[in-house]
Amino acid sequence: MHEEEVLGRAYDGRLMRRLLGYLRPHRAAVGLALATIVLQSLLQLAQPYLVKLAIDRYIATGDAAGLDVIAAAFLAILCGSFVLEFVQTYTMQMTGQRIMFDLRTGIYHRLQQLDVRFYDRNPVGRLMTRVTTDVDVLNELFTSGVVSVFGDVVTLAGIMVVLLSMDWQLALITFSVLPLIVLVTQWFRRNVRESYRTVRIWIARINAFLQEHLSGMSTVQLFRREQRSFERFSEINRRHRDANVQSIFYYAVFYPAIEIVGALAAALIIWFGGGRALAGALTLGSLVAFLQYSQRFFRPISDLSEKFNVLQSAMASSERIFGLLDTPVAVTPPPAPRPLPAGGARRIEFDGVWFAYDGDDHVLRDVSFSVEPGERVGIVGATGAGKSTLINLMMRFYDVGRGRILVDGVDVRQLDLHELRRLFGLVLQDVHLFSGTIASNVRLGRHDLTDADVGRAIEAVHASPFVDRLPLGLASPVAERGATLSVGQKQLLSFARALAFDPRILVLDEATSSVDTDTELLIRDALRVLMAGRTTIAVAHRLSTIQDMDKILVFHKGSLREAGSHQALLARRGIYFKLYQLQYKDQEPMAARGGPAPDLALGSAGG
């Protein structure tokens, strides 16, 4: 069930108080807007009264000179209304934009703080909706809802006071249609609320469908699912259209119904007020003013009904936004971070580590090992053995359930997060490149890295041949996710990025599993440059990539089962020996004899 399907209450005082808190930094602008709205409402009340004066005092008596004064006053009111409308609109729109800026900044800051586990549970499309659509809904509340309501209320109250003061009997006749207004408004609110909920359901499903199928378009085309995908989208789109058409129906009935009720009120005024005017109990000017006031009386009522929809959607959006802002951060920096020992060698130690992504289904069970400074360590095991989890825990993307991870004897949970992650250079199998240029993707915002530094890093990892062939070199644009680059080229850029940041500890997670043999030969040389003088931890499926490591750790079902050099592990004929046999079946006789490992190129391993 999509979050967008849940509307909650039409008004929530707790949420509204929190929303109004975003107005506090802009209280001066809000106060100015309120003042202009009240003044504008009062000026609107003056116009029918000026018509009454013109008819009763000057037209009835033939005083043409007095009409000049009325006309001048009417023109002054129109000019004043224009100025006040401009100030009110400009001020509230600017305030709304500033509040949207504050909200989006706060949401993005929160998203940066949240741990990886949160992103495991929440689709990206839903989080995008929080930052975009939901914030836009709140902007509508601030710009045309919460403040302008005061103008409608002032207008209604002012008209009621003026009508009662002019002729209370005719005023009661005018107000007699209010029960009809209440019935029509309640019908409208109830049905539009349900219609709005349905529209939200289907727009959420459109967003989810588009995100999934656009991201997987190559798969859709490969398996010739275009027609079926198109038919499914057409069905969802049709449901969304029908829901909107139903919503349009309620609006199409509501506004004419309000007009009819207003016309009924005008008819009653003419019938009852006309009789009083003929009897001399009511002036003609008052009758005309009553008609004009009645027209102005029903307009704020329809506006308030429309504000109900704005309020309804704002409550739903604010609940989702505040739910995101209130999400607790599982991985938090310590209140008083401990510094790493000065000049420390950065020894890494796992001490009795247990970890589960969900519940008691442990991915790691009582894992203990150490990585000495400058040591090269390979980590192997079947899929799901917990290899990548080790990396996530080491850099505190997640926190351990039990046990400790130490860097130079300091628990990583006691270290400043930026200080901890600055130690590592991580190269993943799936390289993420940002929209920008080649240089910006290597530099990643580090302004102290010059183009010369970036160029040296690219040359060191053998990425310069393909970069030099690009029309703009380092300034060549990179499309979203690096779509215009090959897998190998993206991998080389990730190596250049890691080298440019000069980490103390290099972490490779399946960094060579998705490239061709020629590119892998380049990557092998690039790895030698990267690993020189650095502690290296490499997670690999291809055993050929870690055979010359100083130590190999073999994981099975979340436990560390074997550790040692390549030759020592083969001699034990354990899990590593079986993995080796599976990958090198054609070499099985040699391996079975415990002979030396074949000198395999990086690209020769299977699987």
FENFENZI-V56946 format. One record per residue. RES is the residue in one small letter. OMEGA is omega in whole degrees, -180 to 180 (NA if undefined). Layout:
RES|OMEGA, RES|OMEGA
This chain:
m|-179, h|175, e|-177, e|-178, e|-175, v|-178, l|-176, g|-178, r|179, a|178, y|179, d|-176, g|-180, r|179, l|-179, m|178, r|180, r|177, l|-180, l|177, g|178, y|177, l|-174, r|179, p|-178, h|-174, r|180, a|179, a|179, v|178, g|178, l|180, a|178, l|180, a|-180, t|179, i|-179, v|180, l|180, q|178, s|179, l|178, l|177, q|177, l|-176, a|-174, q|178, p|-180, y|176, l|177, v|177, k|-180, l|-179, a|-178, i|-172, d|-173, r|-169, y|180, i|-179, a|-178, t|180, g|-179, d|-178, a|-179, a|179, g|179, l|177, d|179, v|180, i|180, a|179, a|179, a|179, f|179, l|179, a|179, i|179, l|178, c|178, g|179, s|178, f|-179, v|-179, l|178, e|179, f|-179, v|-179, q|-179, t|-178, y|-177, t|-177, m|178, q|177, m|178, t|178, g|179, q|179, r|178, i|176, m|178, f|-180, d|-179, l|-178, r|177, t|179, g|-180, i|-179, y|177, h|179, r|179, l|178, q|-179, q|-173, l|-175, d|-177, v|-180, r|179, f|-179, y|174, d|-174, r|-172, n|178, p|-179, v|-179, g|179, r|179, l|176, m|179, t|178, r|-174, v|-174, t|-171, t|-176, d|178, v|177, d|178, v|179, l|176, n|178, e|178, l|-176, f|-174, t|-176, s|-176, g|-167, v|-179, v|-177, s|175, v|-180, f|178, g|178, d|-179, v|179, v|180, t|180, l|-179, a|-180, g|179, i|180, m|180, v|-178, v|-179, l|180, l|180, s|-179, m|179, d|-172, w|180, q|178, l|177, a|178, l|176, i|179, t|-177, f|-176, s|-180, v|-178, l|176, p|176, l|177, i|-179, v|-180, l|-180, v|-178, t|179, q|177, w|-179, f|-177, r|-177, r|-177, n|179, v|176, r|180, e|179, s|179, y|178, r|-179, t|178, v|179, r|179, i|-173, w|176, i|176, a|180, r|174, i|179, n|-179, a|-179, f|-179, l|-179, q|-177, e|-173, h|175, l|177, s|-178, g|-177, m|179, s|177, t|178, v|-179, q|-179, l|-178, f|173, r|-179, r|-175, e|-175, q|-179, r|177, s|179, f|-180, e|179, r|178, f|179, s|179, e|179, i|-180, n|179, r|179, r|179, h|178, r|-179, d|178, a|178, n|178, v|177, q|177, s|178, i|179, f|-179, y|176, y|-179, a|178, v|-171, f|-174, y|174, p|178, a|177, i|178, e|180, i|178, v|176, g|178, a|177, l|177, a|179, a|179, a|178, l|179, i|-180, i|-178, w|-177, f|-179, g|178, g|177, g|179, r|179, a|178, l|179, a|179, g|180, a|-177, l|179, t|179, l|178, g|178, s|179, l|178, v|179, a|177, f|180, l|-180, q|178, y|-180, s|176, q|179, r|-176, f|-175, f|178, r|177, p|179, i|178, s|177, d|179, l|177, s|177, e|177, k|177, f|179, n|177, v|180, l|-180, q|-179, s|179, a|178, m|180, a|-179, s|-179, s|178, e|179, r|-180, i|-179, f|174, g|176, l|-179, l|-179, d|179, t|-179, p|178, v|-176, a|-179, v|-176, t|175, p|-179, p|179, p|179, a|-176, p|175, r|177, p|173, l|179, p|-180, a|179, g|-179, g|-177, a|178, r|175, r|-179, i|-180, e|170, f|-175, d|176, g|-174, v|171, w|178, f|175, a|176, y|-175, d|175, g|-177, d|179, d|-172, h|175, v|176, l|-177, r|173, d|-178, v|178, s|173, f|179, s|176, v|-177, e|179, p|180, g|-178, e|176, r|-174, v|175, g|179, i|-178, v|180, g|179, a|176, t|-179, g|-179, a|178, g|-175, k|-179, s|178, t|178, l|-179, i|-180, n|180, l|-177, m|-179, m|177, r|165, f|171, y|174, d|-179, v|175, g|176, r|179, g|-177, r|168, i|-173, l|170, v|-175, d|176, g|-179, v|178, d|-177, v|179, r|178, q|-178, l|171, d|-175, l|-180, h|180, e|179, l|-174, r|176, r|180, l|-168, f|166, g|-173, l|176, v|-176, l|175, q|180, d|-175, v|178, h|175, l|-179, f|173, s|-177, g|179, t|175, i|-177, a|-178, s|179, n|174, v|-176, r|180, l|173, g|178, r|-175, h|179, d|176, l|-180, t|176, d|178, a|177, d|179, v|180, g|179, r|179, a|179, i|179, e|-177, a|-178, v|175, h|176, a|-176, s|179, p|-179, f|178, v|-180, d|179, r|179, l|-174, p|-176, l|178, g|-179, l|-179, a|-180, s|-178, p|175, v|-180, a|179, e|-179, r|179, g|-173, a|-177, t|-179, l|177, s|179, v|-180, g|179, q|177, k|-180, q|178, l|177, l|178, s|175, f|178, a|178, r|-179, a|-179, l|-179, a|180, f|174, d|-178, p|175, r|-176, i|180, l|-180, v|-180, l|-180, d|-178, e|-170, a|-176, t|-171, s|-173, s|-177, v|-180, d|-173, t|-179, d|179, t|-179, e|175, l|175, l|-178, i|179, r|177, d|178, a|179, l|179, r|178, v|-178, l|-172, m|-176, a|177, g|-178, r|168, t|-176, t|174, i|-174, a|172, v|-175, a|167, h|179, r|-178, l|-180, s|-176, t|-176, i|-177, q|-178, d|177, m|178, d|-178, k|178, i|178, l|-178, v|-180, f|177, h|180, k|174, g|-179, s|174, l|-173, r|-178, e|177, a|180, g|177, s|-179, h|-178, q|-180, a|-180, l|176, l|-178, a|-180, r|180, r|179, g|-177, i|-179, y|178, f|179, k|176, l|180, y|179, q|-179, l|-177, q|-176, y|-178, k|-180, d|178, q|-171, e|180, p|180, m|-179, a|-179, a|179, r|-179, g|-180, g|-179, p|179, a|178, p|180, d|-173, l|172, a|-178, l|-175, g|-174, s|-177, a|176, g|175, g|NA
